[in-house]
Amino acid sequence: MLEKLTERTLAAGELIRSARDVGSSVREKTGPRDLVTKYDLLVQEKLRRELLALLPEAGFLGEEGDQREELSQREWVFIVDPIDGTTNFIQGYHNSCVSVGLVHRGSVEYGVVYNPFDGELYTAQRGKGAWLNGAPIRCEDHDLERTILIFGSALYYRELVPRTLRLFNAAFPLVQDIRRFGSAALDLCYLAAGKAGAFFEARLCPWDYAAGSLIAREAGCRISQLDGSDLDLFGKCSVLAGSPRAYQSLLERFTEEMEREA
């Protein structure tokens, strides 16, 4: 199954890489920070068609669509982001990817994340490990002072800006440095590959983290919501992830900060 998912994800990525005149196809969804292109729609429809042909009994949850079906009780569910990092894609900043997760009875069983611009393909199967372009990967477990922290700004949820900034300010003195790249799926893969040590965002959707969460876990990372509870694969939630030591230190620090906030 992982090989078949990988083949379809790679083909979808090539559709993105070959895109031309992207700017002319942009439209706003909920506002100027929430954008979609014709390529988001084309890639999602291609993946919906090909993935459901592969596993017809599965449900399908994608970013670009009006999802009304209750999926949490389905045995199999594909969770797909056709272009994670759409704003990057529009601007020609090539930190965007296709993200495909396959959930089995509430757990992510397979994850594939592909950045067609740099050719990085991240894959994982639950209990079997994680790979970058076919080579096994493991996170690097450092203390916070030797950890690069990636964060997301939860930019669609303006009410969460104060919390994001408080957590940023709480973490910044403790870590080696901070980055923001604009694709949560790739951010989680960067943890898996040891390119960074921790990540947080105050609110994301399942297609942002389904595949990446498995890849990070299979590479030795820990991942949860900001309060330490499990991720919600069928609803919006916060995300905190990192190598074991970095994750635990940030969880404790963020817990203190959110208790003061309350």
KEKE-3310 file (N, C-alpha, C; in steps of 0.2 Angstrom, whole numbers, plus 5000, padded with zeros to 4 digits):
npx = (5004:5010:5019:5010:5003:5013:5017:5006:5006:5018:5015:5005:5013:5021:5012:5010:5023:5024:5016:5010:5009:5003:4998:4987:4976:4972:4961:4952:4947:4942:4947:4960:4971:4969:4970:4967:4971:4969:4976:4977:4964:4964:4974:4969:4957:4962:4969:4959:4951:4960:4965:4953:4950:4959:4956:4941:4932:4935:4934:4936:4945:4948:4957:4951:4936:4918:4916:4904:4901:4901:4916:4923:4920:4923:4932:4943:4951:4956:4967:4970:4980:4981:4990:5000:5005:5000:5001:5015:5017:5011:5018:5030:5039:5047:5043:5033:5020:5013:5002:4998:4989:4984:4972:4968:4955:4955:4969:4984:4990:4998:5009:5013:5023:5027:5038:5039:5047:5060:5062:5061:5055:5045:5041:5031:5027:5016:5024:5034:5044:5052:5056:5067:5067:5069:5079:5082:5076:5079:5075:5084:5090:5091:5095:5085:5092:5100:5092:5083:5068:5053:5039:5021:5010:4996:4987:4975:4966:4963:4960:4969:4981:4987:4990:4999:5010:5013:5018:5028:5037:5039:5047:5057:5069:5074:5078:5089:5087:5074:5062:5051:5041:5030:5023:5015:5015:5027:5036:5034:5040:5053:5057:5058:5068:5079:5082:5077:5072:5060:5042:5028:5010:4996:4983:4978:4972:4966:4972:4983:4992:4991:4998:5011:5012:5013:5025:5034:5033:5037:5050:5055:5050:5040:5023:5008:4994:4995:4992:4996:4987:4979:4981:4968:4961:4950:4946:4949:4964:4977:4995:5010:5026:5041:5058:5061:5067:5067:5053:5047:5052:5047:5033:5031:5035:5026:5014:5015:5014:5002:4993:4995:4989:4976)
npy = (4994:5006:5009:5011:5022:5031:5032:5038:5050:5056:5058:5067:5078:5081:5087:5099:5104:5107:5118:5133:5151:5154:5164:5169:5161:5162:5163:5170:5162:5162:5175:5187:5180:5167:5157:5149:5140:5135:5124:5118:5113:5104:5095:5089:5083:5074:5066:5062:5054:5044:5038:5033:5024:5015:5011:5008:5008:5017:5033:5050:5064:5080:5096:5105:5107:5103:5096:5085:5072:5061:5055:5049:5036:5028:5014:5015:5030:5042:5056:5072:5084:5094:5104:5109:5124:5134:5148:5150:5143:5151:5162:5158:5153:5139:5130:5120:5106:5090:5081:5066:5056:5040:5034:5021:5015:5025:5028:5034:5026:5025:5037:5050:5063:5075:5086:5093:5102:5102:5089:5081:5067:5061:5047:5035:5021:5014:5008:5003:5012:5028:5037:5046:5049:5036:5032:5028:5038:5047:5057:5070:5071:5083:5095:5110:5121:5118:5117:5120:5128:5127:5136:5139:5152:5151:5158:5160:5161:5174:5177:5169:5174:5182:5171:5163:5172:5174:5161:5160:5170:5164:5153:5157:5162:5150:5142:5137:5144:5151:5147:5150:5142:5140:5128:5116:5102:5099:5105:5096:5085:5089:5089:5075:5072:5078:5091:5101:5103:5105:5109:5120:5125:5134:5131:5119:5110:5093:5089:5096:5090:5076:5065:5070:5069:5055:5052:5060:5054:5040:5043:5045:5056:5065:5069:5079:5088:5105:5105:5092:5082:5070:5071:5077:5069:5072:5084:5102:5107:5111:5109:5101:5096:5087:5081:5069:5075:5089:5091:5087:5097:5109:5106:5107:5120:5127:5123:5129:5143:5143:5141:5152:5161:5157)
npz = (5000:5004:4994:4983:4987:4987:4973:4968:4975:4971:4957:4958:4963:4953:4944:4951:4951:4937:4935:4928:4926:4939:4947:4940:4943:4956:4970:4984:4998:5013:5015:5012:5017:5016:5003:4987:4973:4955:4954:4967:4967:4956:4959:4971:4966:4957:4966:4974:4965:4961:4973:4979:4970:4972:4985:4987:4998:5007:5016:5012:5016:5012:5010:5001:4999:5003:5017:5023:5027:5040:5046:5056:5061:5050:5043:5035:5030:5019:5021:5015:5009:4995:4991:5003:5010:5001:4999:4999:4987:4978:4978:4973:4982:4986:4996:4998:4997:4993:5003:5010:5020:5027:5036:5048:5057:5066:5068:5061:5047:5036:5029:5017:5011:5000:4992:4977:4972:4978:4977:4988:4996:5009:5018:5028:5038:5050:5064:5056:5053:5046:5031:5020:5004:5002:5011:5028:5042:5057:5071:5079:5095:5106:5119:5123:5121:5110:5100:5085:5083:5075:5070:5068:5063:5064:5056:5050:5061:5070:5083:5090:5089:5100:5110:5102:5101:5114:5117:5108:5113:5126:5122:5114:5121:5126:5116:5102:5090:5080:5067:5053:5041:5033:5030:5037:5036:5030:5040:5050:5045:5043:5057:5058:5050:5056:5054:5061:5078:5085:5085:5084:5083:5085:5080:5069:5054:5051:5038:5037:5046:5047:5039:5041:5055:5057:5051:5058:5071:5068:5066:5078:5085:5097:5098:5100:5106:5112:5125:5128:5125:5114:5096:5086:5073:5065:5066:5070:5079:5091:5089:5095:5093:5093:5096:5109:5121:5118:5116:5128:5137:5131:5132:5146:5148:5140:5146:5159:5154:5148:5159:5166:5157:5158)
capx = (5000:5014:5022:5005:5002:5019:5017:5001:5008:5023:5012:5002:5018:5023:5007:5011:5029:5023:5011:5012:5004:4999:4994:4980:4971:4971:4955:4951:4942:4938:4950:4967:4977:4966:4970:4967:4972:4966:4980:4974:4958:4965:4977:4964:4952:4966:4970:4952:4949:4965:4965:4947:4950:4964:4953:4934:4928:4938:4932:4941:4944:4953:4956:4947:4929:4913:4915:4898:4900:4905:4921:4927:4918:4925:4937:4949:4950:4962:4967:4974:4981:4984:4996:5001:5009:4998:5004:5022:5017:5009:5024:5036:5044:5046:5042:5026:5021:5007:5002:4993:4989:4979:4970:4964:4952:4957:4976:4987:4994:5003:5010:5018:5024:5032:5040:5041:5052:5067:5063:5061:5050:5045:5036:5031:5021:5015:5027:5039:5049:5051:5061:5068:5070:5071:5084:5079:5078:5078:5076:5090:5087:5095:5091:5082:5098:5103:5086:5079:5061:5049:5032:5016:5007:4989:4986:4968:4963:4966:4960:4974:4988:4990:4993:5005:5015:5015:5022:5034:5041:5041:5051:5063:5075:5077:5080:5095:5084:5067:5060:5044:5042:5023:5020:5015:5017:5035:5039:5035:5045:5060:5059:5059:5075:5084:5083:5075:5070:5053:5037:5021:5006:4990:4978:4979:4967:4969:4976:4990:4997:4990:5004:5017:5013:5016:5032:5038:5032:5040:5057:5056:5048:5034:5018:5002:4991:4999:4991:4998:4982:4980:4979:4961:4962:4944:4944:4955:4967:4984:5000:5016:5030:5048:5062:5059:5069:5064:5046:5045:5054:5042:5027:5031:5035:5020:5009:5015:5012:4994:4990:4995:4985:4969)
capy = (5000:5012:5010:5013:5029:5035:5033:5043:5056:5058:5060:5073:5083:5083:5092:5105:5107:5109:5123:5139:5156:5152:5170:5171:5157:5163:5166:5170:5158:5166:5181:5187:5175:5160:5157:5143:5140:5130:5118:5114:5109:5099:5090:5086:5079:5069:5061:5058:5049:5038:5035:5030:5018:5010:5008:5011:5008:5022:5040:5055:5071:5085:5103:5109:5103:5104:5089:5084:5065:5059:5050:5046:5029:5024:5010:5018:5037:5046:5063:5074:5091:5094:5109:5112:5129:5137:5155:5149:5141:5157:5167:5155:5151:5132:5126:5117:5099:5086:5077:5060:5051:5035:5032:5015:5014:5031:5029:5035:5019:5027:5044:5052:5070:5076:5092:5092:5107:5100:5082:5077:5062:5058:5041:5031:5016:5014:5003:5001:5017:5033:5037:5052:5047:5029:5031:5028:5044:5048:5064:5071:5072:5088:5100:5115:5126:5116:5115:5125:5128:5129:5138:5141:5157:5150:5165:5160:5162:5180:5176:5165:5178:5183:5165:5161:5177:5172:5155:5162:5174:5160:5148:5160:5163:5144:5138:5139:5149:5150:5147:5149:5140:5140:5122:5112:5095:5099:5106:5089:5080:5092:5086:5068:5071:5081:5098:5105:5099:5105:5113:5121:5129:5135:5128:5117:5105:5087:5088:5099:5086:5068:5062:5072:5067:5048:5052:5062:5048:5035:5045:5045:5062:5065:5074:5080:5095:5109:5103:5085:5077:5067:5075:5076:5068:5074:5091:5107:5106:5113:5104:5102:5090:5087:5076:5068:5080:5096:5091:5087:5104:5114:5105:5109:5127:5130:5122:5135:5149:5143:5141:5159:5164:5156)
capz = (5000:5004:4987:4979:4989:4985:4966:4967:4977:4966:4951:4960:4964:4946:4942:4954:4948:4930:4935:4925:4927:4945:4950:4937:4945:4963:4973:4991:5001:5018:5015:5009:5020:5015:4996:4984:4966:4952:4955:4973:4965:4951:4962:4975:4962:4954:4971:4976:4960:4961:4979:4980:4965:4975:4991:4986:5004:5011:5016:5009:5019:5009:5011:4996:4998:5009:5020:5027:5029:5047:5044:5062:5062:5045:5045:5032:5028:5016:5023:5010:5007:4989:4991:5009:5008:4995:4999:4996:4980:4974:4978:4970:4987:4985:5002:4997:4996:4993:5009:5009:5025:5027:5043:5049:5063:5070:5068:5054:5046:5031:5027:5012:5010:4994:4990:4971:4970:4979:4976:4995:4997:5015:5019:5034:5039:5057:5067:5052:5052:5042:5026:5016:4998:5003:5017:5035:5046:5064:5074:5083:5102:5109:5124:5119:5119:5104:5096:5081:5084:5070:5073:5063:5066:5065:5053:5049:5067:5073:5090:5093:5089:5107:5112:5098:5102:5121:5117:5105:5118:5131:5119:5111:5125:5128:5110:5098:5085:5078:5060:5051:5034:5030:5028:5043:5034:5029:5046:5054:5041:5045:5063:5057:5047:5060:5052:5067:5084:5088:5081:5087:5080:5090:5077:5062:5052:5050:5032:5039:5050:5047:5036:5044:5062:5057:5049:5064:5076:5066:5066:5085:5089:5101:5096:5104:5106:5116:5132:5129:5123:5108:5090:5083:5066:5061:5068:5071:5085:5091:5088:5098:5091:5094:5099:5116:5126:5117:5116:5135:5140:5128:5135:5153:5148:5137:5151:5163:5151:5147:5165:5168:5153:5160)
cpx = (5004:5017:5016:5003:5007:5019:5012:5002:5013:5020:5008:5007:5020:5018:5008:5018:5029:5019:5014:5007:5000:4995:4988:4975:4969:4964:4955:4946:4938:4941:4957:4972:4975:4965:4969:4968:4969:4970:4979:4969:4959:4969:4973:4959:4956:4967:4964:4950:4954:4965:4959:4946:4954:4960:4946:4930:4930:4934:4937:4939:4950:4952:4951:4940:4925:4912:4909:4898:4904:4910:4924:4926:4920:4931:4944:4947:4956:4961:4972:4974:4985:4990:4996:5007:5007:5001:5011:5022:5015:5014:5030:5041:5043:5047:5035:5026:5014:5008:4996:4994:4983:4978:4966:4962:4955:4965:4979:4992:4999:5003:5015:5017:5029:5032:5043:5047:5059:5068:5063:5055:5050:5040:5037:5026:5021:5019:5033:5045:5047:5057:5061:5071:5073:5076:5081:5081:5076:5079:5082:5088:5092:5091:5089:5087:5101:5098:5084:5072:5057:5042:5028:5012:4999:4985:4978:4963:4966:4966:4965:4981:4991:4993:4999:5011:5018:5020:5028:5039:5043:5047:5058:5069:5078:5080:5086:5093:5077:5066:5053:5044:5035:5020:5020:5017:5024:5038:5039:5040:5052:5062:5061:5066:5080:5086:5081:5073:5064:5049:5031:5017:4999:4984:4979:4973:4970:4974:4983:4995:4996:4996:5010:5018:5015:5023:5036:5038:5037:5048:5059:5054:5041:5029:5011:4999:4996:4998:4993:4993:4983:4978:4972:4962:4956:4942:4950:4958:4974:4989:5007:5020:5037:5052:5060:5061:5066:5056:5044:5047:5049:5035:5026:5031:5029:5014:5009:5012:5004:4991:4990:4990:4978:4968)
cpy = (5006:5014:5013:5020:5033:5037:5038:5050:5060:5061:5067:5079:5085:5088:5099:5108:5110:5115:5130:5145:5155:5158:5171:5167:5157:5166:5166:5165:5161:5173:5181:5183:5168:5159:5150:5144:5135:5123:5114:5110:5103:5093:5086:5081:5073:5063:5058:5053:5043:5035:5031:5024:5013:5007:5011:5012:5014:5029:5044:5062:5075:5092:5107:5105:5105:5097:5089:5077:5064:5053:5046:5039:5025:5020:5013:5025:5040:5053:5067:5082:5092:5098:5112:5117:5133:5144:5154:5147:5147:5161:5164:5153:5143:5128:5124:5110:5096:5081:5072:5056:5046:5032:5026:5015:5019:5032:5030:5029:5021:5035:5045:5059:5071:5083:5092:5097:5105:5092:5078:5073:5059:5053:5038:5026:5015:5007:5000:5006:5023:5034:5044:5049:5040:5027:5032:5035:5044:5055:5064:5074:5077:5092:5106:5120:5124:5114:5121:5123:5131:5131:5140:5147:5157:5156:5165:5162:5168:5180:5173:5168:5179:5177:5163:5166:5175:5166:5156:5165:5169:5155:5151:5161:5156:5140:5141:5145:5147:5151:5147:5148:5140:5134:5117:5104:5094:5100:5100:5085:5083:5090:5079:5067:5075:5088:5103:5100:5099:5110:5114:5126:5129:5132:5126:5112:5099:5086:5091:5094:5078:5064:5064:5070:5059:5048:5055:5057:5043:5036:5046:5051:5060:5070:5074:5087:5099:5107:5095:5080:5075:5072:5073:5075:5070:5080:5096:5106:5109:5107:5106:5096:5092:5081:5075:5073:5087:5096:5091:5094:5109:5113:5108:5117:5130:5129:5127:5141:5149:5143:5149:5163:5163:5160)
cpz = (5000:4997:4982:4980:4987:4977:4965:4969:4973:4960:4952:4961:4958:4943:4945:4951:4941:4930:4932:4926:4933:4947:4947:4939:4953:4965:4980:4993:5007:5019:5012:5011:5018:5007:4993:4976:4962:4952:4961:4971:4961:4955:4967:4971:4959:4960:4974:4972:4961:4967:4981:4975:4968:4981:4991:4993:5008:5011:5013:5013:5016:5010:5007:4995:5004:5012:5025:5030:5036:5045:5050:5063:5056:5046:5042:5030:5025:5019:5019:5010:5001:4988:4998:5008:5002:4994:4996:4989:4975:4973:4975:4975:4988:4991:5002:4996:4995:4999:5009:5016:5025:5034:5043:5056:5068:5071:5061:5053:5041:5030:5022:5011:5005:4992:4983:4968:4972:4979:4983:4996:5004:5016:5026:5034:5047:5059:5062:5051:5047:5037:5022:5010:4998:5008:5024:5038:5053:5066:5078:5090:5106:5114:5120:5117:5112:5099:5092:5082:5078:5073:5067:5067:5066:5062:5051:5055:5071:5080:5094:5092:5095:5110:5109:5100:5109:5121:5113:5110:5124:5128:5117:5115:5127:5122:5106:5093:5083:5070:5059:5043:5030:5027:5034:5042:5033:5036:5050:5051:5043:5052:5062:5054:5051:5058:5057:5072:5087:5084:5085:5083:5085:5087:5070:5060:5051:5044:5033:5042:5050:5045:5040:5051:5062:5056:5055:5069:5074:5066:5073:5089:5093:5098:5099:5102:5111:5123:5133:5127:5116:5102:5089:5075:5062:5063:5069:5078:5085:5090:5091:5096:5092:5096:5106:5121:5125:5118:5124:5138:5137:5131:5142:5153:5145:5142:5156:5160:5150:5154:5168:5164:5155:5167)
residu = (MET:LEU:GLU:LYS:LEU:THR:GLU:ARG:THR:LEU:ALA:ALA:GLY:GLU:LEU:ILE:ARG:SER:ALA:ARG:ASP:VAL:GLY:SER:SER:VAL:ARG:GLU:LYS:THR:GLY:PRO:ARG:ASP:LEU:VAL:THR:LYS:TYR:ASP:LEU:LEU:VAL:GLN:GLU:LYS:LEU:ARG:ARG:GLU:LEU:LEU:ALA:LEU:LEU:PRO:GLU:ALA:GLY:PHE:LEU:GLY:GLU:GLU:GLY:ASP:GLN:ARG:GLU:GLU:LEU:SER:GLN:ARG:GLU:TRP:VAL:PHE:ILE:VAL:ASP:PRO:ILE:ASP:GLY:THR:THR:ASN:PHE:ILE:GLN:GLY:TYR:HIS:ASN:SER:CYS:VAL:SER:VAL:GLY:LEU:VAL:HIS:ARG:GLY:SER:VAL:GLU:TYR:GLY:VAL:VAL:TYR:ASN:PRO:PHE:ASP:GLY:GLU:LEU:TYR:THR:ALA:GLN:ARG:GLY:LYS:GLY:ALA:TRP:LEU:ASN:GLY:ALA:PRO:ILE:ARG:CYS:GLU:ASP:HIS:ASP:LEU:GLU:ARG:THR:ILE:LEU:ILE:PHE:GLY:SER:ALA:LEU:TYR:TYR:ARG:GLU:LEU:VAL:PRO:ARG:THR:LEU:ARG:LEU:PHE:ASN:ALA:ALA:PHE:PRO:LEU:VAL:GLN:ASP:ILE:ARG:ARG:PHE:GLY:SER:ALA:ALA:LEU:ASP:LEU:CYS:TYR:LEU:ALA:ALA:GLY:LYS:ALA:GLY:ALA:PHE:PHE:GLU:ALA:ARG:LEU:CYS:PRO:TRP:ASP:TYR:ALA:ALA:GLY:SER:LEU:ILE:ALA:ARG:GLU:ALA:GLY:CYS:ARG:ILE:SER:GLN:LEU:ASP:GLY:SER:ASP:LEU:ASP:LEU:PHE:GLY:LYS:CYS:SER:VAL:LEU:ALA:GLY:SER:PRO:ARG:ALA:TYR:GLN:SER:LEU:LEU:GLU:ARG:PHE:THR:GLU:GLU:MET:GLU:ARG:GLU:ALA)
# end
